[in-house]
Amino acid sequence: MSEIKPNKKVAVIGGGTGLPVILRGLKGINAQITAVVTVADDGGSSGIIRDYVNVVPPGDIRNCICALSESPEEVIEMFQYRFNTDDAFLAGHAIGNLLIAALKEMNGSLQQAIDTLSKWMSVKGQILPAAQEALILNAYFKDGTMAKGESKIALHRKPIDYVTVTRHNGEPAVDASPRVVQAILEADMVVLGPGSLYTSILPNLMIEQIRHAMMETSAEIVYICNIMTQLGETENFTDANHVEVLNHHLGKPLIDTVLVNTAKVPEDYIMNQPNEEYLLQVKHDFQALRDQGCRVISAEFLSMKDGGAYHDTQKVVHELSYLLNTPEFKL
């Protein structure tokens, strides 16, 4: 991996399992890393804590802390430990989630709680929730109906027209967390994904201040396209369809570079997937990507591990590093 020129700034925006994958690799380069994390998750331990403790869903923040942590492995394992299902009240909760909720309650500030934990966990970079309050993701389907809640949208299995995020009182989500807008405006590169298009990436970009910052930044905006389509979200999508959706929600073509995987996912995995989150491999439409003004970087980014099809962290970070080191990498 090539050495990064000093003081380069990278903002990575997303959530779910994809964001920590990239952060874990970026931790090893000489750059200032900011992770902007979705606050619209309403499922699992995060959803329960969100509903009862008045805090943003902590799960994605916890995973990002661990991804950027330089603490010993046993400390990270303790932070990630999830109580067994027979532990009654604590069943299913991760220790890190409880610590985030407790520190927020003690300090009255979510960002201060994250900053404190980041110091304890020797985090390289900064982790910023997209907003200071939990938000609601709303999906409007092409048949005119709509659904509320990140965890419920895919269950409808209907084509999505567009999504919005709102506060609990129904007002549009306008304000980003402190330092988020500054991080995007000052970045040399903004990385989107990998992650669920409608439920991990767009919930961040639909916060008004973040969307405006994306339109104003001079950073190279890079989208790491998903390897697999997702049931209820991106069924039958090509890589160009993913970019079309992003540009449509942002208000104009903003994606500069797209990383796409060209390695073939094994047929036995596609036919015998461990869950129903994925469907088929994303198809390519390189011409449609170029028609949208995108530079296309295609390579074998596939890594089959832990029972799933993931991006190879080191290969992706190598390409991001190359872009950062290119003197004039804006189109």
N, C-alpha and C positions, 0 to 999 in steps of 0.2 A: 504494500500500500504506500502510495506516495505521501511525503510529508506535506501537511497543510501549511500554507503561508500564515504567519502569526496574526492573531486578532480577527480571523474570519468568524462570522456569526451565522449560526444555522438555527432556524426555528422549525420545529417539527410539530405538525398539527394532526390530531387524530384521537384514537381511543381503542378500546378492545384489545385483542391479542397482538395486533399488528404493530402498534406504536412501540411497545417495549422491545420488539425484535430489532427495530432500526436503532433505537436509543442505545441498546446494548453494544452495537457495533460503533456508533458514533462516539461513545465514551472513550474509545481508544485513539481518537485523532486529536490533533492540536487545534481545536476550535471551541468557541463559546457556544454551548448548546442550550436551547430553551425548548422545553416540551410544553405545548398548549394542549390541555386535556379536556375532553368532553365532560359536561356535567348533566347530561340528559339521560344517563343510564338509570333505569328503574327496576332492574331485575336482581334476583339473588340477595346476597348479604348487603350489597350496596343499596338496593331498593328498600330493604327493611330499615336500615340505619337512616337513610334519607327521609323516610316517612315518620320515624319516631324521634329522631334527635335533631331535626332541623339543620342538616348539614348536606352539602352536595354529596352525591354518591362517591364514596371514597375508593372503590375497587381499582379503577383505572389509575388513580393517583398513586395508590400503593404499589401497583405493578411498575409504574414509571420510576418511583423512588428506588425500587430494587434493581431495575435495569441500569440506572445511572450510579448506583451505589458502588463504592470501592471498599466496603466493609468486608470482613471475613465471611466466607460462605455460611458458616453456622449462624451468624447474626442475621443474614438475609433469610435463611430458612426459618428462623424463629419469627421474623417479621411477617413472613408469608404463611405461617402455620394457621390452619383452619380447624376449628374444633369439630369433633366427631358428631355425627347425627344423633347419638344417644346422650349428648351433653345438655339436654333440655334447653334452657334459655339461651345458651351460647352456641347451640347447634348451627353449624354452617358458617359462623362468623370467623373472619381472619383477624389475627391479632393486630395487624397493621391498620385494618379498617377501624377497629375500636380505638386505637391510639390517635388516629386522625380525628375522630369524633370527640374524644376526650380533650385533646389539646385545643380544638376549636372552641369547645365549651369553656375551658379554663381561660383562654386568651381573648375570646370574643372575636377573633379574626381567623378566618380560614387560611389566608396566606401566611400569617405568622405561624400557625400550626404546621403548615407544610415546610416553611423555612426552618423551623426548629427541628423537625424530623429529618430534613435534608442534612442539617449540620450533624445530628446524631449518627446518621447513616452514611456520612462521608460521600454525599452526592456530588458528582461532577456536573456542574451546570445548574440550571434553575427549572423548577417545575411550577407551572402556572395553571390553575383551573381556568377554563374559558370564561367563566363568570363566577361571581361570589355567591350565587344562590343556585339551587337546583332548578333546572328548566324542564319544560315539557316539550317533547318533540311531537309535531302534528304532521301526519301524512295525508295528502289529498290525492285520491286515486283518479284515474282517467275516466272512471264511470260516474264521477260526480260525488262519490261518498268520501268519508274521511275517517281516520283513526287517530287516537291519542295514546301516547306512551311508546317509548322506544322498544320495549319488549313485546308489544302487541302488534306492531305494524306488519311484520313479516307473516304473522299468522293468517292474515287476510288473503294472502296469495293472489293479489291483484296488482296490475301495473300501476306504478306510482307516477303521478304527474309532477308534483313538487312537494317539498317539505318546508315547514316553518318551525321556529321555536318561540315559545311564549313563557311568561312568568306564570306563577300559580293563579294570579288574579286575572289571567287572560290577556294581559297587555303584551305587546311585542317585546321580545328581548332586545334591548338596546345596548346596555352597558357591559363591556368586557371587564375582566379583573384588572386591577392595577398592573402595569408593566407589560401587559399582553400587546397592546397597540404599539408601544415603543419597540418591543422585541421584533414585531413584524416589519415595522418601518425601517429599523436599523439593520435588519438581516441582509446578509449577502445571498442567502438561499433560504427559501421556504419550502419545506417538504410536506406533501400531503400523502398520507397513507404509509404503508398499506393498511387496509381496514375496510369495514363495511361502508359502502358508499353513502347510503342514506342514513344510517344509524350511528356511525362513528365519526365520519369526516364532516358531512354537511351540518350536523348540529352545531359545530363550532363556527363554521363560515356564515351561518344564518343569523348570528348575533350581529346587530347592525354595525357596531363599532369595528368588529373584526372584518366584516365584509368590506367596509370602506377602507380599512388599512390595507387589505389585499389589493384593492384597486389603486392605491396610492404608492405602494412600496416599489422600489426599484430592484428588489431582489429577484433572482432567478426562481421561478415557481416550478417545482418539480413534482409530478404526480407519479407515485409508484403504483402501477396498475395491479389489481388483484389477479391472482393466478386462476382462481375458480370463481364461477358465478355463485350467487346465493339465492336460495329459495325465498320467494316473497319480496326480493329486492331487485336483483339484476339478472333474472332468468333470460337467457338468449342474448345477453349483452356482448358486444365486441369491446375491445379496448377503446375504440373511438366513441362508442356509446357512453362509456364512463366519463370521458372528457367532455362530451356534449352536455351531460347532466351537470357537471361541475361549472362549466362556463355559463350555462343557462342560469343557474342559481346565483352565480357571482355577478351577472349582469352584462358581461362582455368576455371575449376570449382572453383569458389570463394565464392559461397553462402554457409554459414555455417548453418544457421537456417532459417526456413520458418514458418511464422505464417499463419495458414489457418482457415477460419471460417467453422464451422460445422452446424450452425443454418440454418434452411430452410427458404429461402425467400418466403413470402406469394405468393400464386399462382395469386391472384388478382392483385398484384403489377406487376408481370411479364407480365400478359396479358394486363394491362392498364397502361403502363409506361408514365410519363409526357413528355418525350422527347425520341429521338432515340439514345441517347448516349450508353445505355446499351442494352443487348440482353437477355442472360440467365445466370443462376447462374453457376459459375466456378465449374467444376467437380473435384473430387479428384482422385489422383493416388499416394497414399502414398509410394508404393513400388518403383515407378520411382523416387520419390523424394529421398528416401534413397539410391537408386542406384547412385545418383549423389553426395552422401556424405553429404546430408542435415540432420540435426536434425529437426524433425517436431513437432511443437507445435500446436495442434488443440484444439479449444474451440469455444464456441458460442460468436463470436465477433460481431455479427450483431446488428445494431441499426437502426430501421426504423424511420426516422424523416425527417422533411422538405420535404416530398414527395419523398424521395429516400432511397436507401439501403446503409448505411454507416457503417464504423467500430465504435464500441463502444470505445471511446477514453480511458476511465478509465481501461477497461479490457485489451486493448492492452498495455497501459503503465505499468500496473501491471506486465505483462509478461516480458516486457523489463527491468523493475526494478529488477525482480527476476534474470534474466540473468546477469545483472550488479553486483549483489550481490553474484553470484556463484563464488567461488575462482578460479576454473579452468573450465571456460565454453567454451573454444575452444575445438573442436573435436580432 
